Amino acid sequence: MLEFLRYFIYGWIILISAIPVNFIAKKIGLVTWYDFLVFKKSIGALDGVFMFIIYPLIFGAVIYFLD
C-alpha cells in the first residue's frame, strides 16, 4: 500500500511541475505534447528535442531530487 501511495504522490508532483513547464514552453514558442496531440501541430527540430529529451529529463530530475 505504501508503494502505491509513493507512486501516486510522484504522479501529482509530475502533474504540478508540468503546469509551469508547459507554460514556459508556450511562452518561448515551443510545441507541447498537448499542441502536438490535440491540434496536430507539426514539430520542428527544437520542438522534437524539447518533447523527447528535455521534457522527460525535467520530470525525471524532479522525481530524482525529491526521492
C-alpha positions as CSV (number, residue, x, y, z in Angstrom):
1,M,0.0,0.0,0.0
2,L,2.8,2.4,0.8
3,E,4.4,1.7,-2.6
4,F,1.1,2.7,-4.3
5,L,0.9,5.9,-2.3
6,R,4.5,6.8,-3.2
7,Y,3.8,6.5,-6.9
8,F,0.5,8.3,-6.5
9,I,2.4,11.2,-4.9
10,Y,5.0,11.1,-7.7
11,G,2.2,11.4,-10.2
12,W,0.9,14.5,-8.5
13,I,4.3,16.0,-8.3
14,I,4.8,15.4,-12.1
15,L,1.4,16.9,-12.8
16,I,2.1,20.0,-10.7
17,S,5.5,20.5,-12.2
18,A,4.2,20.0,-15.8
19,I,2.0,23.1,-15.5
20,P,4.8,25.7,-15.2
21,V,7.0,23.7,-17.7
22,N,4.2,23.8,-20.3
23,F,3.5,27.5,-19.6
24,I,7.2,28.4,-20.1
25,A,7.3,26.3,-23.3
26,K,4.3,28.1,-24.7
27,K,5.8,31.5,-23.8
28,I,9.0,30.7,-25.7
29,G,7.1,29.3,-28.7
30,L,7.7,25.6,-28.3
31,V,5.2,23.0,-29.3
32,T,4.0,21.0,-26.3
33,W,2.6,17.4,-26.2
34,Y,-0.9,18.9,-25.9
35,D,-0.5,21.0,-29.0
36,F,1.0,18.1,-30.9
37,L,-1.6,15.5,-30.0
38,V,-4.8,17.7,-29.9
39,F,-4.1,20.3,-32.5
40,K,-1.9,18.1,-34.7
41,K,0.7,20.8,-35.0
42,S,3.8,19.9,-36.8
43,I,7.1,20.0,-34.9
44,G,10.4,21.4,-35.7
45,A,13.8,20.1,-34.6
46,L,13.9,22.2,-31.5
47,D,10.3,21.1,-30.6
48,G,11.3,17.5,-31.0
49,V,14.4,17.9,-28.8
50,F,12.2,19.6,-26.2
51,M,9.4,16.9,-26.2
52,F,11.6,13.8,-26.4
53,I,14.7,14.8,-24.5
54,I,14.3,17.9,-22.3
55,Y,10.7,17.4,-21.1
56,P,11.4,13.8,-19.8
57,L,14.7,15.0,-18.2
58,I,12.9,17.8,-16.3
59,F,10.4,15.4,-14.8
60,G,13.0,12.7,-14.1
61,A,15.1,15.3,-12.3
62,V,12.1,16.5,-10.3
63,I,11.5,12.9,-9.0
64,Y,15.2,12.2,-8.6
65,F,15.8,15.2,-6.3
66,L,12.6,14.6,-4.3
67,D,13.3,10.9,-3.7
